[in-house]
Amino acid sequence: MTETKLISTLNEENLPHLDKTYVPSRLLLGPGPSNAHPEVLKALALNPIGHLDEAYIELMSEVQKLLRYTWQCNNRITLPMSGTGSAAMEASIANFIEPGEKILIAKKGYFGDRLVDMASRYKADVSVIEKEWGEAFTFEEIKYEIETKKPVIFAIVHAETSTGVLQPLEGIGEICRKNNCLFLVDAVTSLGALELFIDDWKIDLAYSCSQKGLSCPPGLSPFTMNKRAEDKLSARTSKVPNWYLDLSLLNRYWGSDRVYHHTAPVNMNFAIREGLRLIANEGLENIWRRHNSNAIKLWKGLESLGMELHVASEFRLPTLTTVKIPPAVDGEAFRKHLLKNFGIEIGNGLGALSGKVWRIGLMGFNSSEENVDRLLNLFDTELKKFSIFDSSSF
């Protein structure tokens, strides 16, 4: 037998002495992920079972029912896709756009850009309307563009994580229906935290993530589609060009047949079931109230310290606040100081706002008065150390 030599980047003498995996304690008050609820982490640590086990199939049904409550919809096809939020985002494009069909995307931040990129990769006829990073669209602007451009899909981000803007959605679904257009909503930073009514607002397609309002680790992306969207999918003249995200296949696994499609991340579904259970027990209206009151407390506290918020109050996003970095402050140094010395993460600006704002997240389990007080206290005591001027200059 030929002798084989093992190849290793580690010194063999040190290999048996590697420490166990260690992760430092962090309070995640950035754009996501947020801290998972302790009960969710307990569920995540349960022993895996088979993805076709009867007990797991029953859990799948419970997850779907709980998601319908959280989405406020009665859609048959409502499921958590295996993958982070971008997976369901791409599924929303891959399944419902065929080459040459027109999609109208309302772009007002980084994640509008991502929708444009994805749609172009699937050879859609992409039309874009655009706002400055920090502004929202008016209903009249959207109505005019839909009526003029006649797209088969209109897509918009509800809660734009890059800018801190909450986009009003009421009335848009009705305009889409009058113009034979599907209404697609990115709810990544709003599901389970802010008012969202899929059925009442006539939203045809929506997607989100597990690591924000649902207080879970990243790894799943809740998705829902109504009968109008089902009909559009059934009428395709070409095969969905993405096998893993093909909803006609996924529906056979998450539908009544429970036909094997892929090996589901069972532990993540244990976790999301627990996160959704906690939401149902607290009640959506209580959750919406909690997120709004904590955000207002943060906004008032920052302004009392002389800080300027990036978004006008009427469009401000309760789950993600963008606060302008004072001109005299090294924003990145302060951010690193909070992380290194206090274990608190806040986010840098993204895209056009990089280096101009900090992004502060109050989502799910992390949206609490205690966390707001702790952060405001640190802004009060620590920020002045990073200014070349007296703190009164900002």
C-alpha angles and dihedrals in degrees: 000000000000113000113240123205118215115233117217136165087210127077106254090224090059097041098088091048100061113134122240117267110285129192121184120237111261136179101214108211096154132097093292166002096053125197113284118238112260091239089053090053090052090054091047090056095055118117112274119247130192118288089233095042112128090237091053093047088054089050090051090058091049091051091052093050092048091048091053089055092048092046090043092229143116096216115150094215103058117137147139109255118219102250139050123293093281089065093062089041090057092043088056089058101035096052101041106037125070123192111287096015116129122246121183113209122192103213121196103142148001097302092052085057089053091053089052091051093049094046092051090052089058089052096248122160094249120205120182137199115189143202133186115270101268100034133094131219121253120233090242092055092051094044092052094049094048093048092046102042098034098209124184088226132028113197129191138162113242097197111022106209094194096057108022094241123146108206117213109235106179114121096015094097091057091052090050092053093049088054098043091247131137116237111223120189131191104214098169095128098032110047112106093007111055137038109284125161111184096181100036093046091047094236110170100191131019138166137185142163138254101233103068125042092006093059094227133124116267116272110090132067118203113220135182135183133179133218093275089057091045090054091050091051092048091051094058114131092200134047117266102263095220115067098190093051098038103132093200086063096038090051090061089058097041094034127076094285095061090203114177114260107154138343101276120221091248096183092053088053089051086054097047091047088057093045091051091046090056090050092051091048093051092042126233096255091053090048093050090049092049094051093047096047094047091048092051090050090052094047094050091046094051092047091049087057090055096258122144121224119221100221129060112253096248092059099035117134113230094205097050125031123194112205121185116246108237111248092239094052130089096227097192093048091052091048091052090046091057091049098044100041104028104022092238122135123204122171134250119231116276128227112331091009096052109134091006103080142021117227115220118192127204103177135153114320090006095060100098138129089238092059092047092051092047094051095044090051090054092048088052097048104030109033094071089063089067098051125092088208135052111287090246087072089079 
